[in-house]
Amino acid sequence: MVRTLGLFDILAGLLFLAVFFKFNAPTGMVIFFTFYLLLKGVIFLFGSFNFFSLVDITAGILLILTVFFALPQLVFLIVAPFLILKGAVSVFS
């Protein structure tokens, strides 16, 4: 289960990189990963408060905002490595 969540984190990070490089991701994919990150962040936040749950929640909020607003590109370049590294640690540990 941890590896599956890690794989989804990597995919969400790659989605952030795609938005950074101005790739038009399908809205359904953005909504799926938004709900995934928000749900996982809230569940793990109440289970055990840690920094990475806050990263998930923040990433989910930022991802849904990309559907409605143009956000600064630097935001995506900062969040993407966190998600990719967090996912890699989950997959390979």
C-alpha positions as CSV (number, residue, x, y, z in Angstrom):
1,M,0.0,0.0,0.0
2,V,2.8,2.4,0.8
3,R,4.5,1.8,-2.5
4,T,1.2,2.4,-4.3
5,L,0.8,5.8,-2.5
6,G,4.4,6.6,-3.3
7,L,3.8,5.8,-7.0
8,F,0.8,8.2,-7.0
9,D,3.0,10.9,-5.3
10,I,5.6,10.5,-8.1
11,L,2.8,10.8,-10.7
12,A,1.4,13.9,-9.0
13,G,4.9,15.4,-8.9
14,L,5.3,14.7,-12.6
15,L,1.9,16.4,-13.1
16,F,3.3,19.5,-11.4
17,L,6.3,19.4,-13.7
18,A,4.0,19.1,-16.7
19,V,2.1,22.2,-15.6
20,F,5.5,24.0,-15.1
21,F,6.5,23.2,-18.7
22,K,3.1,24.4,-19.9
23,F,1.7,21.0,-20.8
24,N,-2.1,21.0,-20.8
25,A,-3.0,18.1,-18.6
26,P,-6.5,16.8,-18.8
27,T,-8.8,18.4,-16.3
28,G,-10.0,15.0,-15.1
29,M,-6.4,14.0,-14.2
30,V,-5.9,17.2,-12.3
31,I,-9.1,16.7,-10.4
32,F,-8.2,13.1,-9.6
33,F,-4.7,14.0,-8.2
34,T,-6.2,17.0,-6.4
35,F,-8.6,14.8,-4.5
36,Y,-5.9,12.1,-4.0
37,L,-3.5,14.6,-2.4
38,L,-6.1,16.3,-0.3
39,L,-7.7,13.1,1.0
40,K,-4.3,11.4,1.7
41,G,-3.0,14.6,3.4
42,V,-6.1,15.0,5.6
43,I,-6.1,11.3,6.6
44,F,-2.5,11.2,7.5
45,L,-2.6,14.6,9.2
46,F,-5.2,13.3,11.7
47,G,-3.4,10.0,12.0
48,S,0.0,11.4,12.8
49,F,0.7,15.1,12.4
50,N,3.8,15.5,10.1
51,F,5.2,18.0,7.6
52,F,4.6,15.8,4.6
53,S,0.8,15.7,5.2
54,L,0.9,19.5,5.0
55,V,2.8,19.2,1.7
56,D,0.1,16.9,0.3
57,I,-2.7,19.3,1.4
58,T,-0.9,22.3,0.0
59,A,-0.1,20.5,-3.3
60,G,-3.7,19.5,-3.7
61,I,-4.9,23.1,-3.1
62,L,-2.3,24.4,-5.6
63,L,-3.3,21.8,-8.2
64,I,-7.0,22.7,-8.1
65,L,-6.1,26.4,-8.3
66,T,-4.3,25.7,-11.6
67,V,-7.6,24.9,-13.2
68,F,-9.0,28.3,-12.4
69,F,-6.0,30.6,-12.1
70,A,-2.5,31.1,-13.6
71,L,-0.1,30.6,-10.7
72,P,3.6,31.6,-10.7
73,Q,5.7,28.9,-12.4
74,L,8.2,28.8,-9.5
75,V,5.5,27.3,-7.2
76,F,5.3,24.2,-9.4
77,L,9.1,23.9,-9.6
78,I,9.2,24.0,-5.7
79,V,6.4,21.5,-5.0
80,A,7.2,18.9,-7.7
81,P,10.6,17.8,-6.2
82,F,9.0,17.4,-2.8
83,L,6.3,15.1,-4.1
84,I,8.7,13.1,-6.4
85,L,11.2,12.6,-3.6
86,K,8.6,11.7,-1.1
87,G,7.1,9.2,-3.5
88,A,10.6,7.7,-4.3
89,V,11.3,7.2,-0.7
90,S,8.0,5.4,-0.3
91,V,8.5,3.2,-3.3
92,F,12.1,2.3,-2.7
93,S,12.1,1.9,1.1
